[in-house]
Amino acid sequence: MMTRPVPATMATQHPDNAFPPYWHPKAFISTSREVEECYRSFSDLGCQEYMWDWEGKFVDEAVVDRLLQNYHRFFQKFPLGEKYRLTYRIPNLEKEGEARLVRAFSGILSAAYTARKMKYKRPPLYEIIHPMTTSVEQLKTLQRRYHETLLFHRKISGIKNLEPKYIGVIPLIEGTGALLKSRKILEQYTRFLEKFAGHRPEIIRPFIARSDPALDGGFVAAVLSAKAALSEYYTFQRETRVTVRPIMGVGSLRFRGGLSPETLEEFLATYPGISTVTVQSSFRYDHPLASVKAAIRKLHRRLAKPEPYYLPKRDMELIRQMEAPLVRHYRSTIENLGGFINQMAQAIPARRERLQHTGHFGYSRKVGKKGLSLPRAITFTAVFYSLGIPPELIGLGRAIRELHQEGILRDLIRIYPQIYTAIEDVGRYFNRENLEILNHYHKPWAKVREGITIIEDFLGKKMGPTSPTDLKHRNYTSNVVQNWRTDEPLEDDILHAAQVRKSLG
């Protein structure tokens, strides 16, 4: 079987844009407009893959039929699944149940049937992304459920060779601890597939999340876990000879990954070995169109032939050692601010038709041993930036002090040398006056203030605005806190601040 080229850029529906898309008058993108967005991501921007997201949101199940009908000439020239891919992120088995999963699988097979009628040589959809993967059993269940759905579709369609016979499964692994153990999942899944399908996978595209590990354990722990996961995947490749092409899910702000047209070089230096990156809504819509296109072209060049990335065994052990204080100091602060965060989250503007976090289909993210329910990562990030207290700073100072006391702070800087650049740039959005005001109302902010002092000693400079644009952001975030104190609307200043920093959250 001829292997198709691995995409370098995957456009997604993550709702982190501050501005309206260049092709649409409103920043809110309804489900009905996402088919057009998919087409434009291919035709206008040159993105090589588009994630069609079933996780926690409404979805147009007729996406393939709409693409092939509405944009017939384009897909006649570029058959879907070849140069341009559509990949479903399916619902998590344990969070949303199997009803929506069956509908997603039926959509994949219906698309294959449509493609046959249009004389496509191969089915247009052949991979799925499974979010919040925590064990190989989930991947086994997916492959079995897909095969059962295939047999049913073959029976009712009368097409005995309807394909794909087996679905490519992309495990999306999200927790900091889970990322550190993720190679074991690949090893177990490879052994299963050899027995179930009679062959090993040619390529596995393990998907490293950056947003939810940061939400779960803080910014620096998420960076280190992602780097460790990359090393684990290439070790798996070296030992099994199964090719890995890692994907990383990243937003524009550093808490969620730090990939934008303005930070591309820093990102590539931080995460060597990546094959595919997500270019989310803020990347595509909050920057000049020409710079977006140029950045996407550069990603295509730079990610085409990734070099394997390995960390020495000693560094892997150090990362595990570093993770404990980084996560602990972050979580202890967040757990004490949970009620405040959820209150502020109500003022963050919506950008997509998400399902609710409660009820039959909904779920929120849980943090820490107490299982604190928090907003999704974009909203969470937007809350802290809107206050002028970037979430990258939460818990970091006290963790730095502990790492210094343990004698391993230099190792952190060696493994993650971009930490200075990242924290300095994030520090431009720090609003010192707001932190003092919040500390007056809520005692947990005292720990944040203590940490800021340590971070500034680490950097050797004070944090705060450094340009007229930064001052604008500071002023908008000051308005947010003042309006919060007087129970006035927050939304306008939240949006203006997001537009200044070129990302909602």
C-alpha positions, 0 to 999 in steps of 0.5 A: 500500500502506497503511503500518503505524505504526512501533513505538517499543518492541521487546521482545527476548530479550537475557539481561541480567535479574538478577531473575526476570520478574514472570510466571515463578518463575525468572530463566532463561527457557527457549525453551519459555516465550518464546512466553508472554513475547512475548504478555505483552510485548504484553498486559501491558507494551504493547510494540509489537514483539517480536524473535524471535531466531534469532541464536546461540540455540535458537528455537521455529519454531512461534511464530506458530501457538502465539501464535494458538492459545494467545492466540486472543482477544487476537490476534483483537482485535489481529491480529498484524502490525498494532498488535503486530509480531513481527520475526525476527532471522535468523541471520547469513549468514556466521556460521551458514550458510543452513540456519537462514535457510531455516527462518526464511523458511519460518516467515515464509511458513507464518505467512502461510498460517496468517493467510490461513486466519484471514482476516487481511487481510495477512501477520503477518510482513514484516520481518527483522533481519540481524545483523552487516551489513557490506556491501550484498551480504549484503542482496541475498543475503537478498532473493534467497534469500527470493524463491526460498523464496517461489516454492517455497512458492507452488508447494507450497501452490498459492497463487499470491499468497502474500505478502509478495512481498518481505521488508523487510530491517532491516540491523543494523550493529554495529562502530564503523567500520561505523556510520560508513560505514553510509549507503553500505549504505542507498544501495546497497540502495535502488538494488538494490531499485529494480531487483530489486523495481521500486520503492524502499522506503517506509521503511527501519529501519536498526538501530544496535547499541550493545552490540557496538560498545562491546565492539569499541571501548569505551563513548564510541566506541560513543556517538559512532558511534551519533550519527554513524550517526543523522546519516548516516541522516537525511542519506540520507533528505534526499538520497533522500526515502526515509523512515528510522526508526532503531532502536537496540539498547540494554541498561540499563547505559550500556556497552550503551546506558543505557536503563532506566526510571531513565535514560530522559531521559538516553538520549533527550537523548543519541540524538535522532532515534531511532524505535524502542528495544529494551526488553531483559530487565533493563528489563522485569524488574529494575524495579517493574512500574508504573515499567516500564509508565510508561516504555514509555508515555513512550517511545511518546509521545516517539518517535512523531514523531522530529526528524531529527538532523544533525551538521555535516561538521566534527563528523563529521570530529572523531568519526573523529579521536576514534575512533582514541585511544578505540578504541586505548586500550580495545582494548590493555587488553582484549587483554591481559586476554582470558584473565582475562575469559574465565575470569571469564565462566564464573561469570556465570549464564545466562538463555537457551538460547544456542548454544555459541560454538564448533562448527557453529552457535556463534560468539563476538565478536572484538575488535581486529586480533588477533581476540581471542575474547571472551564476548558483550556481556552476559557481558563487561559483567557480568564487569567490573561484578562486579569493581567496575570498570565497563567504561565506564572501560576505556581512557577516561582515557588517551584523554581525556588524548590528546584533551586533548593534541590540543586536541579534548577540548572538542569531545567534551564539546560533541558528547556533553555527557551524558558527565559524568552518565554517568561520574559515575553509572557511578563509583558502582560503582567498587571501588578496593580491588579494582583494587589487588588485581587490579593485584597479580596482573595487570600490565595492570590498571596501565593501568586504574589510570592511567586512573582517575586521569585520569578523576577529574581530568576529573570533578573528584571521586573515584569510588566508592559514594555511597549505602548501596545503592552500598556494598552493591554494593561489598561484593558485588564485594569478595566476588567478588574475595576468592573469586576469590583463594581459588578459592571460588564466585563466583556468589552474590555476582555475582548479588547485585551484579547485583540491586543495580545492576538489570541482569546486564550 
